Amino acid sequence: MDIREKCQPHLWLLTGTGEGHVFAESLLKEGWKITVSVVSDRASIPYEKLNLEKILIGALITEEEIRGVILNARIHQNGFHCVVDLTHPFAMKITRSISKVCKELGQTFIRYERAIDNISNAFLIEKFSDLRNYDLKNKSILLAVGVRHLQEAFVFARNSGANVYARVLANPESIRKTLSSSIQKTNFAVLNPSVSSNGKIEKALVRKWNIAGVICRQSGGSNEILWHRICLSMRINLWLLERPTEFKNINSVDSYEKLNKKLKSISME
């Protein structure tokens, strides 16, 4: 069934991962109308050439803001057929709020959750304090954990005796927060994941700082895969901060194909 026969049902995609743009473009081709939420002007750039209904820019801080978007769509655009959460696996607060508001309003909600790859060359830790269980004394450790976790990871790694370095994403917020953290200004590098170059820049950092191990998050996607490959090829340790599991019971899918199938099944109800 071509869903366009049903007056193009409208989806609200809340994005925060690299899959957001790919999913939006594919869903448009399927005939859906799309409104997208992004956290910043910079994050909106990939979406500007798509034929979207609207791009909402800015972090959704409160449940009231989320509720307002849904109710406004009901008043002016016949409502959202479904709210799709494509935010980062570690963005627990926004997922918790979206799920709660959708349940209260009777709004159909689906979360996309990246599949977890069973790659064996990593140590899985539940929290950064677990680093105390490893011998890090006088070892150079590279943090690639995201700026929100940088200070906490730095403290536990340093207290475990490590010489701590960091890779920081090249955006104003990340740089500002890094400069306000305890990490030395000579011990971090500003760059974006160089997946297309097979990690050449990251490998150069590992060699420059004589890195013995990398700490990143079990977030799935290209960034985690990149560090798996680098650490395996350079024979250094990799620690993964375990992905939050509190959303196991919400309506979720782990691929575009499953999302598309579920959306179409909803449209036939």
N, C-alpha and C positions, 0 to 999 in steps of 0.2 A: 504494500500500500504506500502510495506517495503521500507523505504527511502534508504536502502543500494543498491537497484537496480539502484539508480541514482548516483553511484560512491561516496557515503558517503559525502554529503555536509558538509562543514566546518563551525563551529560556534566559535565565540570569546566571551567568558564569562568574564566579568569584575566583580570580586567578592569583597565582603566586609561584608557579613553577613553569619550566620551559615548555611543558605540554599545553599550556593554556592557549597560545596562539595556534598551535597545530589543531587542537580540538575545535576551537572556534571556527577556523577556516573549513574544516571538514563538516561540521554541523551546518554551516551556511550552505554548503553544497548539497546537503540532504534536504534543504528547504526550511530549516528552522529560522525564526527571527531571534537575534541574539543581542542582549545587553551584557556588557562586560564591566567588571569592577577591577581596577588596578590600584596599587598603593601610591603611585607617584607618576609625575609627568613622563619621566624616563621609561617607566614600565609600560606606558601607553603607546610608545612609538611603534612597536611591531603591529599594533592593532589598527593604526590610523588608515591603512589602505584597504581594510576590510569593510564590507557593506553592513555595518552594525547599526542597530537601532540607536544605541547610545553607549558612550564610554564614561563610566563613573570613576573619577580620579580622587584618591585619598583613602586613607585607612578608615575602616569602619570600627570606631572605638567602642560604641555602646550598642546594646540590644535595641534601644529605641531607634537608632539610625538604621539598623537592618529592618526593623519593623516598618519604618517609614518608607523605605524603598519598595517593599512588598505591597503595602497598602496603597501607595501612590500608583503603582502599576495596575492594581485592581480598579482604581478609579478612572484612570486615563487610557489604559492599554489592554483591558480585558484580563489583566492579571498575568502572572507567570505560570506557564504550564509546569515548570519544574525549576527549582534552584539547584545549581550544580556547584559543589564545592571543589575547586581545583587548587586550593591553597597548599602551602608547604606542609609536609608531614609533621613538622615540629611546631606549626602554628596552632597550638592547642586552644588558645583563648578564642580565636575567631571561629574555629570549627565548633567549639562548645556553644558559643552564642548563636551561630546560624542554626544549628540543630535544634536548640531550645526554642527559638522564635518560630521556626517553621512548624514545629510540633504544636505550639500554642495557637498558631493561625490556621492550622490544617493545610499547610502548604507542602506540596510534594517536594522531597529533598533527597538528593543523591550525592554522596561523596566519592571522588576518585582517589583511590589510595594506591600508590605505586607498589608493584609487587616487590617482595623481598627476595633478592638473589642469595642462594646458599653458596657463598664463596668462602672457602675454608682458610684463607691466609690472613685472617684478622682475629683480634681479641675483642670480644663483645663486652662492653661495660654498661651497667645500668645507670650509673651516675659518675661524675668526674672524680668523686672521692675514691672510687674504686682504683684509681691510678696508684694509690698508696700500696696496693698489693703487688706492684711490679717494681723491679729494680731500675730506677731512672737516674740514679745518682751520677752526676757529671756527664750525662748523655744529652745530646742536642735533640730536642723534640719540636716538631713543627705542628702548629695548630691550624686547622682548616675547618673550623667549627661554626663559622658565622659569628657576626659581631655581637649578637645578643648573649652568646655563651662564652665570649672571649675572656672576660675577666675571671669568671668562675673556673674555667679550664686552666687559665694561667696560674691562678693561686694554687690549685692542687698539684699541677705539674711542677711548679717551682718548689713547693713544700716537700715534694718527693725527691728533690735534689737535682732536677733537670735544668738544663740551659734552654730557655724557652724562646721560640721564634714563632712567627705567625704569617700566614698568607691572608691578606685582607682584600675584599672585593673593591673594585674601582668605582665607588659611588660616594657622594658627599657624606651620607649618614655613617657609612662604615668607617671612613677615614676619621671623621670627627669623634666617633666613639672610641676608636682605637687610640687616638691621641690623648683621650681623657682616661684611658686605662693605665694599668701599672706596667705594661710592657715597654721596654726600652725602644726609643725611636729608631735605633739602629738595627733592631731585631724584627722588623716586619717589612714585608714587601707588598705593594699595592698592584694587583692585577686581577683579571677575570679568568676563570677556568679556560685553559687553552686546549679544549678537546680537539679542535680541528688540526692542531699542530702536534697531536699525540703526546702532549704533556712536556714538550721540550723546555719550556720556561720553568715549570715545576721541578723537573729533573735537575736543571741548572741550580735552582735554589737548594735542593737537597745536597748537591755536591759542594756548593759554596759554603754552606753552614755545617757541613759534615753531619747531616741529619741521620739519627739512628732510628727514628720512628715518627709516624704521623698520627695525629688524632683528628678524626672527622666524625660526622654524624651518619647514622644509618638511614639516610634520607632517600636512597634509591636514585635513579636518574644518572645522567652522564658524569656528574661531579664525583659521586661515590665510586662509580666504575673506573674513572680515571685514576683515583688514588689506589684502588686495588691493583691496577695494572702497574703503576709506578712502583709501589712498594714490593710487589712480587718480582718485577724485573730487576730492581736495585737491591733486593734482598735486605730490606729493612722492615721493621715492625709496623703494623697498622692497628690502631685501636678505633673501634666504632662505638659511638654513643648510641645505645639501643633506642629504637624508635618508640615513641609513646604508644601504649596499647589500650588507652581508655576508650577509644572509639570503635572497638571491635564489634559492638552491638548495633551500630548505626547502619543504615542502608548504604552499602558501598560497592564499588566495582574496582577492578584492577587493570582494565584495559579500555581503549576507545571502543572496541567492538562490543564489549559487554555494556558499556554506557549507552551506545547507540541502540542496541537491542532493547535495553530496559526502557529507554525513553519512548521508543515506538510501541512497546507493550502498554505503557501508561496511556499513550494517545488513543489506544483502541478500547480503553475501559469505558 
